[in-house]
Amino acid sequence: MFKFGVRAHDYGKKTADVLFAEMAADGFTGMQLALNKAIEEITSICDVTEKDVNLLQDALSRNSMEIAVFGSYVELAMAEE
């Protein structure tokens, strides 16, 4: 089954609830989510906590949204040592 999705950060950087509600209102059910580009509270993928994950899961559920592509925009080959 195909679903139409959108890049979450095309809607700007907002709280998960606001962001997911806007995408759902536009008829999308899936998204590409790059946390540090789309979610206000997250500035780095390295700083994501279990609390952040739980808040995201709750916001996804409330808005009937799914993450189809989870992107981090991290160049792993260029990681600092």
PDB file of N, CA, C and O in Angstrom, chain B, residues numbered from 101:
ATOM      1  N   MET B 101       0.837  -1.175   0.000  1.00  0.00           N
ATOM      2  CA  MET B 101       0.000   0.000   0.000  1.00  0.00           C
ATOM      3  C   MET B 101       0.889   1.248   0.000  1.00  0.00           C
ATOM      4  O   MET B 101       1.862   1.330   0.750  1.00  0.00           O
ATOM      5  N   PHE B 102       0.545   2.201  -0.840  1.00  0.00           N
ATOM      6  CA  PHE B 102       1.289   3.448  -0.915  1.00  0.00           C
ATOM      7  C   PHE B 102       0.655   4.484  -0.005  1.00  0.00           C
ATOM      8  O   PHE B 102      -0.566   4.546   0.140  1.00  0.00           O
ATOM      9  N   LYS B 103       1.506   5.291   0.604  1.00  0.00           N
ATOM     10  CA  LYS B 103       1.047   6.427   1.405  1.00  0.00           C
ATOM     11  C   LYS B 103       1.773   7.658   0.906  1.00  0.00           C
ATOM     12  O   LYS B 103       2.924   7.584   0.474  1.00  0.00           O
ATOM     13  N   PHE B 104       1.104   8.771   0.968  1.00  0.00           N
ATOM     14  CA  PHE B 104       1.740  10.024   0.596  1.00  0.00           C
ATOM     15  C   PHE B 104       2.387  10.637   1.819  1.00  0.00           C
ATOM     16  O   PHE B 104       1.777  10.738   2.884  1.00  0.00           O
ATOM     17  N   GLY B 105       3.627  11.042   1.648  1.00  0.00           N
ATOM     18  CA  GLY B 105       4.352  11.639   2.751  1.00  0.00           C
ATOM     19  C   GLY B 105       4.999  12.944   2.333  1.00  0.00           C
ATOM     20  O   GLY B 105       4.921  13.370   1.181  1.00  0.00           O
ATOM     21  N   VAL B 106       5.630  13.553   3.299  1.00  0.00           N
ATOM     22  CA  VAL B 106       6.240  14.853   3.095  1.00  0.00           C
ATOM     23  C   VAL B 106       7.495  14.938   3.959  1.00  0.00           C
ATOM     24  O   VAL B 106       7.609  14.251   4.975  1.00  0.00           O
ATOM     25  N   ARG B 107       8.437  15.789   3.544  1.00  0.00           N
ATOM     26  CA  ARG B 107       9.586  16.044   4.413  1.00  0.00           C
ATOM     27  C   ARG B 107       9.113  16.949   5.537  1.00  0.00           C
ATOM     28  O   ARG B 107       8.622  18.049   5.286  1.00  0.00           O
ATOM     29  N   ALA B 108       9.256  16.499   6.756  1.00  0.00           N
ATOM     30  CA  ALA B 108       8.746  17.255   7.900  1.00  0.00           C
ATOM     31  C   ALA B 108       9.354  18.646   7.975  1.00  0.00           C
ATOM     32  O   ALA B 108       8.652  19.604   8.299  1.00  0.00           O
ATOM     33  N   HIS B 109      10.639  18.779   7.684  1.00  0.00           N
ATOM     34  CA  HIS B 109      11.284  20.086   7.829  1.00  0.00           C
ATOM     35  C   HIS B 109      10.842  21.100   6.778  1.00  0.00           C
ATOM     36  O   HIS B 109      11.170  22.281   6.889  1.00  0.00           O
ATOM     37  N   ASP B 110      10.106  20.661   5.765  1.00  0.00           N
ATOM     38  CA  ASP B 110       9.529  21.622   4.823  1.00  0.00           C
ATOM     39  C   ASP B 110       8.429  22.457   5.480  1.00  0.00           C
ATOM     40  O   ASP B 110       8.047  23.505   4.960  1.00  0.00           O
ATOM     41  N   TYR B 111       7.926  21.996   6.614  1.00  0.00           N
ATOM     42  CA  TYR B 111       6.913  22.727   7.377  1.00  0.00           C
ATOM     43  C   TYR B 111       7.549  23.650   8.416  1.00  0.00           C
ATOM     44  O   TYR B 111       6.839  24.342   9.145  1.00  0.00           O
ATOM     45  N   GLY B 112       8.853  23.665   8.488  1.00  0.00           N
ATOM     46  CA  GLY B 112       9.549  24.487   9.464  1.00  0.00           C
ATOM     47  C   GLY B 112       9.917  23.696  10.695  1.00  0.00           C
ATOM     48  O   GLY B 112       9.589  22.515  10.805  1.00  0.00           O
ATOM     49  N   LYS B 113      10.595  24.340  11.617  1.00  0.00           N
ATOM     50  CA  LYS B 113      11.025  23.684  12.858  1.00  0.00           C
ATOM     51  C   LYS B 113      10.044  24.057  13.953  1.00  0.00           C
ATOM     52  O   LYS B 113       9.967  25.215  14.362  1.00  0.00           O
ATOM     53  N   LYS B 114       9.287  23.064  14.430  1.00  0.00           N
ATOM     54  CA  LYS B 114       8.192  23.285  15.382  1.00  0.00           C
ATOM     55  C   LYS B 114       8.162  22.165  16.403  1.00  0.00           C
ATOM     56  O   LYS B 114       8.939  21.214  16.320  1.00  0.00           O
ATOM     57  N   THR B 115       7.263  22.283  17.362  1.00  0.00           N
ATOM     58  CA  THR B 115       7.067  21.160  18.289  1.00  0.00           C
ATOM     59  C   THR B 115       6.455  20.012  17.500  1.00  0.00           C
ATOM     60  O   THR B 115       5.812  20.226  16.472  1.00  0.00           O
ATOM     61  N   ALA B 116       6.656  18.806  17.983  1.00  0.00           N
ATOM     62  CA  ALA B 116       6.152  17.626  17.274  1.00  0.00           C
ATOM     63  C   ALA B 116       4.639  17.678  17.093  1.00  0.00           C
ATOM     64  O   ALA B 116       4.139  17.382  16.008  1.00  0.00           O
ATOM     65  N   ASP B 117       3.906  18.050  18.139  1.00  0.00           N
ATOM     66  CA  ASP B 117       2.443  18.087  18.033  1.00  0.00           C
ATOM     67  C   ASP B 117       1.972  19.060  16.963  1.00  0.00           C
ATOM     68  O   ASP B 117       1.112  18.724  16.150  1.00  0.00           O
ATOM     69  N   VAL B 118       2.527  20.253  16.960  1.00  0.00           N
ATOM     70  CA  VAL B 118       2.122  21.265  15.978  1.00  0.00           C
ATOM     71  C   VAL B 118       2.506  20.812  14.571  1.00  0.00           C
ATOM     72  O   VAL B 118       1.698  20.886  13.645  1.00  0.00           O
ATOM     73  N   LEU B 119       3.719  20.353  14.419  1.00  0.00           N
ATOM     74  CA  LEU B 119       4.220  19.915  13.118  1.00  0.00           C
ATOM     75  C   LEU B 119       3.400  18.765  12.543  1.00  0.00           C
ATOM     76  O   LEU B 119       2.965  18.825  11.393  1.00  0.00           O
ATOM     77  N   PHE B 120       3.189  17.726  13.335  1.00  0.00           N
ATOM     78  CA  PHE B 120       2.459  16.550  12.852  1.00  0.00           C
ATOM     79  C   PHE B 120       0.993  16.874  12.580  1.00  0.00           C
ATOM     80  O   PHE B 120       0.406  16.332  11.644  1.00  0.00           O
ATOM     81  N   ALA B 121       0.398  17.748  13.384  1.00  0.00           N
ATOM     82  CA  ALA B 121      -1.000  18.148  13.166  1.00  0.00           C
ATOM     83  C   ALA B 121      -1.139  18.903  11.846  1.00  0.00           C
ATOM     84  O   ALA B 121      -2.105  18.695  11.112  1.00  0.00           O
ATOM     85  N   GLU B 122      -0.183  19.773  11.543  1.00  0.00           N
ATOM     86  CA  GLU B 122      -0.234  20.514  10.279  1.00  0.00           C
ATOM     87  C   GLU B 122      -0.116  19.582   9.080  1.00  0.00           C
ATOM     88  O   GLU B 122      -0.837  19.736   8.094  1.00  0.00           O
ATOM     89  N   MET B 123       0.791  18.619   9.166  1.00  0.00           N
ATOM     90  CA  MET B 123       0.958  17.678   8.057  1.00  0.00           C
ATOM     91  C   MET B 123      -0.288  16.809   7.891  1.00  0.00           C
ATOM     92  O   MET B 123      -0.728  16.557   6.769  1.00  0.00           O
ATOM     93  N   ALA B 124      -0.849  16.356   8.998  1.00  0.00           N
ATOM     94  CA  ALA B 124      -2.069  15.540   8.936  1.00  0.00           C
ATOM     95  C   ALA B 124      -3.233  16.341   8.362  1.00  0.00           C
ATOM     96  O   ALA B 124      -4.030  15.808   7.589  1.00  0.00           O
ATOM     97  N   ALA B 125      -3.338  17.611   8.731  1.00  0.00           N
ATOM     98  CA  ALA B 125      -4.414  18.466   8.222  1.00  0.00           C
ATOM     99  C   ALA B 125      -4.301  18.659   6.711  1.00  0.00           C
ATOM    100  O   ALA B 125      -5.304  18.887   6.034  1.00  0.00           O
ATOM    101  N   ASP B 126      -3.086  18.568   6.188  1.00  0.00           N
ATOM    102  CA  ASP B 126      -2.877  18.677   4.745  1.00  0.00           C
ATOM    103  C   ASP B 126      -3.067  17.342   4.023  1.00  0.00           C
ATOM    104  O   ASP B 126      -2.887  17.257   2.808  1.00  0.00           O
ATOM    105  N   GLY B 127      -3.430  16.302   4.775  1.00  0.00           N
ATOM    106  CA  GLY B 127      -3.754  15.020   4.161  1.00  0.00           C
ATOM    107  C   GLY B 127      -2.627  14.014   4.108  1.00  0.00           C
ATOM    108  O   GLY B 127      -2.778  12.951   3.506  1.00  0.00           O
ATOM    109  N   PHE B 128      -1.495  14.328   4.728  1.00  0.00           N
ATOM    110  CA  PHE B 128      -0.378  13.385   4.730  1.00  0.00           C
ATOM    111  C   PHE B 128      -0.500  12.408   5.886  1.00  0.00           C
ATOM    112  O   PHE B 128      -1.010  12.748   6.954  1.00  0.00           O
ATOM    113  N   THR B 129      -0.023  11.189   5.659  1.00  0.00           N
ATOM    114  CA  THR B 129      -0.027  10.174   6.716  1.00  0.00           C
ATOM    115  C   THR B 129       1.374   9.685   7.053  1.00  0.00           C
ATOM    116  O   THR B 129       1.571   8.967   8.032  1.00  0.00           O
ATOM    117  N   GLY B 130       2.341  10.079   6.237  1.00  0.00           N
ATOM    118  CA  GLY B 130       3.721   9.658   6.456  1.00  0.00           C
ATOM    119  C   GLY B 130       4.667  10.818   6.251  1.00  0.00           C
ATOM    120  O   GLY B 130       4.309  11.850   5.684  1.00  0.00           O
ATOM    121  N   MET B 131       5.895  10.620   6.731  1.00  0.00           N
ATOM    122  CA  MET B 131       6.868  11.699   6.626  1.00  0.00           C
ATOM    123  C   MET B 131       8.283  11.176   6.592  1.00  0.00           C
ATOM    124  O   MET B 131       8.568  10.050   7.001  1.00  0.00           O
ATOM    125  N   GLN B 132       9.162  12.025   6.092  1.00  0.00           N
ATOM    126  CA  GLN B 132      10.591  11.858   6.292  1.00  0.00           C
ATOM    127  C   GLN B 132      10.915  12.787   7.452  1.00  0.00           C
ATOM    128  O   GLN B 132      10.634  13.984   7.387  1.00  0.00           O
ATOM    129  N   LEU B 133      11.496  12.252   8.501  1.00  0.00           N
ATOM    130  CA  LEU B 133      11.759  13.055   9.692  1.00  0.00           C
ATOM    131  C   LEU B 133      13.252  13.123   9.983  1.00  0.00           C
ATOM    132  O   LEU B 133      13.888  12.118  10.299  1.00  0.00           O
ATOM    133  N   ALA B 134      13.789  14.315   9.869  1.00  0.00           N
ATOM    134  CA  ALA B 134      15.153  14.608  10.300  1.00  0.00           C
ATOM    135  C   ALA B 134      14.990  15.426  11.578  1.00  0.00           C
ATOM    136  O   ALA B 134      14.710  16.624  11.530  1.00  0.00           O
ATOM    137  N   LEU B 135      15.167  14.769  12.710  1.00  0.00           N
ATOM    138  CA  LEU B 135      14.833  15.379  14.000  1.00  0.00           C
ATOM    139  C   LEU B 135      15.415  16.772  14.199  1.00  0.00           C
ATOM    140  O   LEU B 135      14.692  17.699  14.564  1.00  0.00           O
ATOM    141  N   ASN B 136      16.702  16.927  13.966  1.00  0.00           N
ATOM    142  CA  ASN B 136      17.335  18.209  14.254  1.00  0.00           C
ATOM    143  C   ASN B 136      16.916  19.310  13.281  1.00  0.00           C
ATOM    144  O   ASN B 136      17.142  20.488  13.558  1.00  0.00           O
ATOM    145  N   LYS B 137      16.315  18.955  12.159  1.00  0.00           N
ATOM    146  CA  LYS B 137      15.852  19.956  11.200  1.00  0.00           C
ATOM    147  C   LYS B 137      14.369  20.284  11.379  1.00  0.00           C
ATOM    148  O   LYS B 137      13.902  21.304  10.873  1.00  0.00           O
ATOM    149  N   ALA B 138      13.619  19.434  12.092  1.00  0.00           N
ATOM    150  CA  ALA B 138      12.168  19.602  12.147  1.00  0.00           C
ATOM    151  C   ALA B 138      11.591  19.816  13.546  1.00  0.00           C
ATOM    152  O   ALA B 138      10.554  20.466  13.685  1.00  0.00           O
ATOM    153  N   ILE B 139      12.225  19.297  14.558  1.00  0.00           N
ATOM    154  CA  ILE B 139      11.659  19.345  15.914  1.00  0.00           C
ATOM    155  C   ILE B 139      12.382  20.393  16.749  1.00  0.00           C
ATOM    156  O   ILE B 139      13.597  20.321  16.930  1.00  0.00           O
ATOM    157  N   GLU B 140      11.629  21.372  17.258  1.00  0.00           N
ATOM    158  CA  GLU B 140      12.202  22.498  18.007  1.00  0.00           C
ATOM    159  C   GLU B 140      13.120  22.078  19.150  1.00  0.00           C
ATOM    160  O   GLU B 140      14.210  22.626  19.314  1.00  0.00           O
ATOM    161  N   GLU B 141      12.682  21.125  19.918  1.00  0.00           N
ATOM    162  CA  GLU B 141      13.409  20.762  21.138  1.00  0.00           C
ATOM    163  C   GLU B 141      14.708  19.999  20.875  1.00  0.00           C
ATOM    164  O   GLU B 141      15.500  19.789  21.794  1.00  0.00           O
ATOM    165  N   ILE B 142      14.929  19.586  19.636  1.00  0.00           N
ATOM    166  CA  ILE B 142      16.087  18.744  19.331  1.00  0.00           C
ATOM    167  C   ILE B 142      17.056  19.512  18.434  1.00  0.00           C
ATOM    168  O   ILE B 142      16.703  19.927  17.330  1.00  0.00           O
ATOM    169  N   THR B 143      18.271  19.693  18.923  1.00  0.00           N
ATOM    170  CA  THR B 143      19.277  20.410  18.146  1.00  0.00           C
ATOM    171  C   THR B 143      20.313  19.475  17.543  1.00  0.00           C
ATOM    172  O   THR B 143      21.018  19.842  16.602  1.00  0.00           O
ATOM    173  N   SER B 144      20.405  18.262  18.088  1.00  0.00           N
ATOM    174  CA  SER B 144      21.366  17.285  17.581  1.00  0.00           C
ATOM    175  C   SER B 144      20.817  15.885  17.781  1.00  0.00           C
ATOM    176  O   SER B 144      20.210  15.590  18.811  1.00  0.00           O
ATOM    177  N   ILE B 145      21.028  15.030  16.807  1.00  0.00           N
ATOM    178  CA  ILE B 145      20.585  13.636  16.919  1.00  0.00           C
ATOM    179  C   ILE B 145      21.268  12.952  18.102  1.00  0.00           C
ATOM    180  O   ILE B 145      20.732  12.002  18.673  1.00  0.00           O
ATOM    181  N   CYS B 146      22.433  13.433  18.460  1.00  0.00           N
ATOM    182  CA  CYS B 146      23.197  12.848  19.565  1.00  0.00           C
ATOM    183  C   CYS B 146      22.578  13.149  20.931  1.00  0.00           C
ATOM    184  O   CYS B 146      22.888  12.476  21.915  1.00  0.00           O
ATOM    185  N   ASP B 147      21.705  14.156  20.993  1.00  0.00           N
ATOM    186  CA  ASP B 147      21.103  14.569  22.256  1.00  0.00           C
ATOM    187  C   ASP B 147      19.715  13.978  22.497  1.00  0.00           C
ATOM    188  O   ASP B 147      19.092  14.285  23.513  1.00  0.00           O
ATOM    189  N   VAL B 148      19.224  13.150  21.602  1.00  0.00           N
ATOM    190  CA  VAL B 148      17.879  12.589  21.728  1.00  0.00           C
ATOM    191  C   VAL B 148      17.827  11.642  22.932  1.00  0.00           C
ATOM    192  O   VAL B 148      18.661  10.747  23.079  1.00  0.00           O
ATOM    193  N   THR B 149      16.833  11.863  23.781  1.00  0.00           N
ATOM    194  CA  THR B 149      16.668  11.057  24.986  1.00  0.00           C
ATOM    195  C   THR B 149      15.456  10.138  24.849  1.00  0.00           C
ATOM    196  O   THR B 149      14.675  10.255  23.905  1.00  0.00           O
ATOM    197  N   GLU B 150      15.318   9.244  25.785  1.00  0.00           N
ATOM    198  CA  GLU B 150      14.143   8.366  25.806  1.00  0.00           C
ATOM    199  C   GLU B 150      12.873   9.198  25.951  1.00  0.00           C
ATOM    200  O   GLU B 150      11.844   8.863  25.365  1.00  0.00           O
ATOM    201  N   LYS B 151      12.937  10.274  26.721  1.00  0.00           N
ATOM    202  CA  LYS B 151      11.778  11.164  26.878  1.00  0.00           C
ATOM    203  C   LYS B 151      11.387  11.758  25.527  1.00  0.00           C
ATOM    204  O   LYS B 151      10.202  11.822  25.200  1.00  0.00           O
ATOM    205  N   ASP B 152      12.379  12.195  24.735  1.00  0.00           N
ATOM    206  CA  ASP B 152      12.104  12.739  23.404  1.00  0.00           C
ATOM    207  C   ASP B 152      11.405  11.705  22.524  1.00  0.00           C
ATOM    208  O   ASP B 152      10.433  12.020  21.837  1.00  0.00           O
ATOM    209  N   VAL B 153      11.902  10.482  22.551  1.00  0.00           N
ATOM    210  CA  VAL B 153      11.316   9.405  21.746  1.00  0.00           C
ATOM    211  C   VAL B 153       9.868   9.159  22.165  1.00  0.00           C
ATOM    212  O   VAL B 153       8.999   8.988  21.310  1.00  0.00           O
ATOM    213  N   ASN B 154       9.604   9.141  23.451  1.00  0.00           N
ATOM    214  CA  ASN B 154       8.234   8.929  23.934  1.00  0.00           C
ATOM    215  C   ASN B 154       7.311  10.068  23.521  1.00  0.00           C
ATOM    216  O   ASN B 154       6.166   9.829  23.138  1.00  0.00           O
ATOM    217  N   LEU B 155       7.801  11.311  23.595  1.00  0.00           N
ATOM    218  CA  LEU B 155       6.991  12.455  23.165  1.00  0.00           C
ATOM    219  C   LEU B 155       6.682  12.376  21.676  1.00  0.00           C
ATOM    220  O   LEU B 155       5.566  12.680  21.253  1.00  0.00           O
ATOM    221  N   LEU B 156       7.661  11.972  20.887  1.00  0.00           N
ATOM    222  CA  LEU B 156       7.444  11.814  19.444  1.00  0.00           C
ATOM    223  C   LEU B 156       6.418  10.728  19.149  1.00  0.00           C
ATOM    224  O   LEU B 156       5.530  10.909  18.315  1.00  0.00           O
ATOM    225  N   GLN B 157       6.547   9.600  19.839  1.00  0.00           N
ATOM    226  CA  GLN B 157       5.596   8.500  19.635  1.00  0.00           C
ATOM    227  C   GLN B 157       4.176   8.936  19.976  1.00  0.00           C
ATOM    228  O   GLN B 157       3.233   8.612  19.254  1.00  0.00           O
ATOM    229  N   ASP B 158       4.024   9.667  21.070  1.00  0.00           N
ATOM    230  CA  ASP B 158       2.697  10.153  21.465  1.00  0.00           C
ATOM    231  C   ASP B 158       2.128  11.113  20.417  1.00  0.00           C
ATOM    232  O   ASP B 158       0.952  11.024  20.064  1.00  0.00           O
ATOM    233  N   ALA B 159       2.965  12.032  19.921  1.00  0.00           N
ATOM    234  CA  ALA B 159       2.515  12.999  18.920  1.00  0.00           C
ATOM    235  C   ALA B 159       2.157  12.293  17.606  1.00  0.00           C
ATOM    236  O   ALA B 159       1.180  12.659  16.954  1.00  0.00           O
ATOM    237  N   LEU B 160       2.932  11.297  17.222  1.00  0.00           N
ATOM    238  CA  LEU B 160       2.622  10.522  16.020  1.00  0.00           C
ATOM    239  C   LEU B 160       1.267   9.845  16.160  1.00  0.00           C
ATOM    240  O   LEU B 160       0.439   9.898  15.251  1.00  0.00           O
ATOM    241  N   SER B 161       1.049   9.217  17.291  1.00  0.00           N
ATOM    242  CA  SER B 161      -0.198   8.501  17.537  1.00  0.00           C
ATOM    243  C   SER B 161      -1.398   9.449  17.540  1.00  0.00           C
ATOM    244  O   SER B 161      -2.420   9.157  16.919  1.00  0.00           O
ATOM    245  N   ARG B 162      -1.280  10.572  18.229  1.00  0.00           N
ATOM    246  CA  ARG B 162      -2.387  11.532  18.305  1.00  0.00           C
ATOM    247  C   ARG B 162      -2.777  12.064  16.923  1.00  0.00           C
ATOM    248  O   ARG B 162      -3.938  12.389  16.678  1.00  0.00           O
ATOM    249  N   ASN B 163      -1.802  12.148  16.036  1.00  0.00           N
ATOM    250  CA  ASN B 163      -2.060  12.732  14.717  1.00  0.00           C
ATOM    251  C   ASN B 163      -2.138  11.701  13.597  1.00  0.00           C
ATOM    252  O   ASN B 163      -2.188  12.069  12.424  1.00  0.00           O
ATOM    253  N   SER B 164      -2.148  10.423  13.940  1.00  0.00           N
ATOM    254  CA  SER B 164      -2.246   9.325  12.967  1.00  0.00           C
ATOM    255  C   SER B 164      -1.186   9.437  11.878  1.00  0.00           C
ATOM    256  O   SER B 164      -1.473   9.263  10.693  1.00  0.00           O
ATOM    257  N   MET B 165       0.043   9.732  12.298  1.00  0.00           N
ATOM    258  CA  MET B 165       1.163   9.882  11.374  1.00  0.00           C
ATOM    259  C   MET B 165       2.165   8.763  11.589  1.00  0.00           C
ATOM    260  O   MET B 165       2.232   8.167  12.665  1.00  0.00           O
ATOM    261  N   GLU B 166       2.954   8.481  10.539  1.00  0.00           N
ATOM    262  CA  GLU B 166       4.019   7.479  10.612  1.00  0.00           C
ATOM    263  C   GLU B 166       5.298   8.066  10.030  1.00  0.00           C
ATOM    264  O   GLU B 166       5.261   8.918   9.142  1.00  0.00           O
ATOM    265  N   ILE B 167       6.429   7.593  10.547  1.00  0.00           N
ATOM    266  CA  ILE B 167       7.720   7.973   9.981  1.00  0.00           C
ATOM    267  C   ILE B 167       8.072   6.931   8.934  1.00  0.00           C
ATOM    268  O   ILE B 167       8.304   5.768   9.263  1.00  0.00           O
ATOM    269  N   ALA B 168       8.113   7.342   7.678  1.00  0.00           N
ATOM    270  CA  ALA B 168       8.461   6.424   6.590  1.00  0.00           C
ATOM    271  C   ALA B 168       9.965   6.400   6.363  1.00  0.00           C
ATOM    272  O   ALA B 168      10.548   5.360   6.054  1.00  0.00           O
ATOM    273  N   VAL B 169      10.580   7.566   6.522  1.00  0.00           N
ATOM    274  CA  VAL B 169      12.030   7.686   6.358  1.00  0.00           C
ATOM    275  C   VAL B 169      12.547   8.478   7.542  1.00  0.00           C
ATOM    276  O   VAL B 169      12.148   9.621   7.768  1.00  0.00           O
ATOM    277  N   PHE B 170      13.436   7.858   8.290  1.00  0.00           N
ATOM    278  CA  PHE B 170      14.020   8.523   9.454  1.00  0.00           C
ATOM    279  C   PHE B 170      15.418   8.957   9.066  1.00  0.00           C
ATOM    280  O   PHE B 170      16.322   8.132   8.931  1.00  0.00           O
ATOM    281  N   GLY B 171      15.588  10.241   8.891  1.00  0.00           N
ATOM    282  CA  GLY B 171      16.882  10.761   8.468  1.00  0.00           C
ATOM    283  C   GLY B 171      17.540  11.546   9.576  1.00  0.00           C
ATOM    284  O   GLY B 171      16.870  12.175  10.394  1.00  0.00           O
ATOM    285  N   SER B 172      18.842  11.506   9.595  1.00  0.00           N
ATOM    286  CA  SER B 172      19.546  12.252  10.639  1.00  0.00           C
ATOM    287  C   SER B 172      20.454  13.332  10.070  1.00  0.00           C
ATOM    288  O   SER B 172      20.889  14.221  10.802  1.00  0.00           O
ATOM    289  N   TYR B 173      20.740  13.270   8.794  1.00  0.00           N
ATOM    290  CA  TYR B 173      21.638  14.222   8.162  1.00  0.00           C
ATOM    291  C   TYR B 173      22.958  14.302   8.900  1.00  0.00           C
ATOM    292  O   TYR B 173      23.498  15.386   9.120  1.00  0.00           O
ATOM    293  N   VAL B 174      23.464  13.156   9.274  1.00  0.00           N
ATOM    294  CA  VAL B 174      24.755  13.076   9.933  1.00  0.00           C
ATOM    295  C   VAL B 174      25.702  12.348   8.970  1.00  0.00           C
ATOM    296  O   VAL B 174      25.391  11.253   8.503  1.00  0.00           O
ATOM    297  N   GLU B 175      26.825  12.940   8.682  1.00  0.00           N
ATOM    298  CA  GLU B 175      27.822  12.308   7.834  1.00  0.00           C
ATOM    299  C   GLU B 175      28.690  11.430   8.725  1.00  0.00           C
ATOM    300  O   GLU B 175      29.665  11.905   9.307  1.00  0.00           O
ATOM    301  N   LEU B 176      28.347  10.175   8.832  1.00  0.00           N
ATOM    302  CA  LEU B 176      29.030   9.278   9.746  1.00  0.00           C
ATOM    303  C   LEU B 176      30.505   9.086   9.386  1.00  0.00           C
ATOM    304  O   LEU B 176      31.326   8.804  10.259  1.00  0.00           O
ATOM    305  N   ALA B 177      30.829   9.232   8.145  1.00  0.00           N
ATOM    306  CA  ALA B 177      32.225   9.094   7.738  1.00  0.00           C
ATOM    307  C   ALA B 177      33.079  10.264   8.203  1.00  0.00           C
ATOM    308  O   ALA B 177      34.306  10.178   8.234  1.00  0.00           O
ATOM    309  N   MET B 178      32.417  11.356   8.563  1.00  0.00           N
ATOM    310  CA  MET B 178      33.127  12.562   8.987  1.00  0.00           C
ATOM    311  C   MET B 178      33.011  12.792  10.494  1.00  0.00           C
ATOM    312  O   MET B 178      33.271  13.897  10.969  1.00  0.00           O
ATOM    313  N   ALA B 179      32.629  11.773  11.244  1.00  0.00           N
ATOM    314  CA  ALA B 179      32.437  11.921  12.694  1.00  0.00           C
ATOM    315  C   ALA B 179      33.721  12.387  13.373  1.00  0.00           C
ATOM    316  O   ALA B 179      34.828  11.981  13.021  1.00  0.00           O
ATOM    317  N   GLU B 180      33.524  13.255  14.359  1.00  0.00           N
ATOM    318  CA  GLU B 180      34.675  13.723  15.129  1.00  0.00           C
ATOM    319  C   GLU B 180      35.141  12.639  16.065  1.00  0.00           C
ATOM    320  O   GLU B 180      34.342  11.829  16.534  1.00  0.00           O
ATOM    321  N   GLU B 181      36.421  12.619  16.337  1.00  0.00           N
ATOM    322  CA  GLU B 181      36.975  11.604  17.230  1.00  0.00           C
ATOM    323  C   GLU B 181      37.203  12.173  18.600  1.00  0.00           C
ATOM    324  O   GLU B 181      37.667  11.465  19.493  1.00  0.00           O
TER     325      GLU B 181
END
